[in-house]
Amino acid sequence: MATAIYNALNEQEKRQVRMYGCTEAQLRESIESSITFKFSGAAMIVASMMSDAQEMMAYGEPGERTIEDQRQLLNRAKWVLMTYIMKD
């Protein structure tokens, strides 16, 4: 995310970007507009995210950015679980 855009966010949105790599609104838009979500549901999105994290661990370049990307991807998967699957 560009610095100017990040600086224009409120504190809650900045926290979301640190956790997920994007805001929750951006994450929701991405999930709900995906073909996988529309045809296979949220559980398949989570499974795909977890597979992507595994691939990053197994084949990604070592370094801080990769670890941070993995952490954010797993946070996004947890968010999908809590928002779409475990909601009550």
C-alpha positions as CSV (number, residue, x, y, z in Angstrom):
1,M,0.0,0.0,0.0
2,A,1.4,3.4,-1.0
3,T,2.5,5.6,1.9
4,A,0.2,8.5,1.0
5,I,-2.8,6.1,1.0
6,Y,-1.7,4.5,4.3
7,N,-1.3,7.9,6.0
8,A,-4.8,8.9,5.0
9,L,-6.3,5.9,6.9
10,N,-7.7,6.2,10.4
11,E,-6.0,4.3,13.3
12,Q,-8.3,1.3,13.1
13,E,-7.7,0.9,9.3
14,K,-3.9,1.2,9.9
15,R,-4.2,-1.6,12.4
16,Q,-6.1,-3.7,9.9
17,V,-3.4,-3.1,7.3
18,R,-0.7,-4.3,9.7
19,M,-2.8,-7.4,10.5
20,Y,-4.1,-8.3,7.0
21,G,-2.1,-6.3,4.5
22,C,-5.3,-4.4,3.6
23,T,-8.3,-3.0,5.3
24,E,-11.3,-5.2,6.3
25,A,-13.4,-3.4,3.7
26,Q,-10.9,-4.3,1.0
27,L,-10.6,-7.8,2.3
28,R,-14.4,-8.3,2.3
29,E,-14.6,-6.9,-1.3
30,S,-11.9,-9.2,-2.5
31,I,-13.5,-12.3,-0.9
32,E,-17.1,-11.5,-1.9
33,S,-16.1,-10.8,-5.5
34,S,-14.1,-14.0,-6.0
35,I,-15.4,-16.8,-8.2
36,T,-14.3,-19.3,-5.6
37,F,-16.4,-17.7,-2.9
38,K,-19.5,-17.5,-5.2
39,F,-19.3,-21.1,-6.3
40,S,-17.5,-23.0,-3.5
41,G,-18.0,-20.8,-0.4
42,A,-15.9,-19.4,2.4
43,A,-14.4,-22.7,3.5
44,M,-12.7,-23.2,0.1
45,I,-11.3,-19.7,0.4
46,V,-9.8,-20.5,3.8
47,A,-8.4,-23.8,2.5
48,S,-6.8,-22.0,-0.5
49,M,-5.3,-19.3,1.7
50,M,-3.8,-22.0,4.0
51,S,-2.4,-23.9,1.0
52,D,-0.9,-20.6,-0.2
53,A,0.8,-20.1,3.1
54,Q,2.2,-23.6,3.0
55,E,3.6,-23.0,-0.4
56,M,5.2,-19.7,0.8
57,M,6.8,-21.6,3.7
58,A,8.1,-24.4,1.5
59,Y,9.2,-22.5,-1.6
60,G,9.3,-18.8,-0.7
61,E,12.5,-16.8,-0.5
62,P,13.7,-16.7,3.1
63,G,13.5,-13.3,4.7
64,E,11.4,-10.9,6.8
65,R,8.9,-10.0,4.1
66,T,8.0,-13.6,3.4
67,I,7.4,-14.3,7.1
68,E,5.3,-11.1,7.3
69,D,3.3,-12.1,4.2
70,Q,2.6,-15.6,5.6
71,R,1.5,-14.0,8.9
72,Q,-0.9,-11.7,7.1
73,L,-2.2,-14.4,4.9
74,L,-3.0,-16.6,7.9
75,N,-4.7,-13.6,9.6
76,R,-6.8,-13.2,6.5
77,A,-7.8,-16.9,6.6
78,K,-8.8,-16.5,10.3
79,W,-10.8,-13.4,9.4
80,V,-12.7,-15.3,6.7
81,L,-13.4,-18.2,9.2
82,M,-14.7,-15.9,11.9
83,T,-16.7,-13.6,9.5
84,Y,-18.3,-16.2,7.2
85,I,-18.2,-19.6,8.8
86,M,-18.3,-19.1,12.6
87,K,-20.7,-16.2,12.6
88,D,-23.6,-16.5,15.1
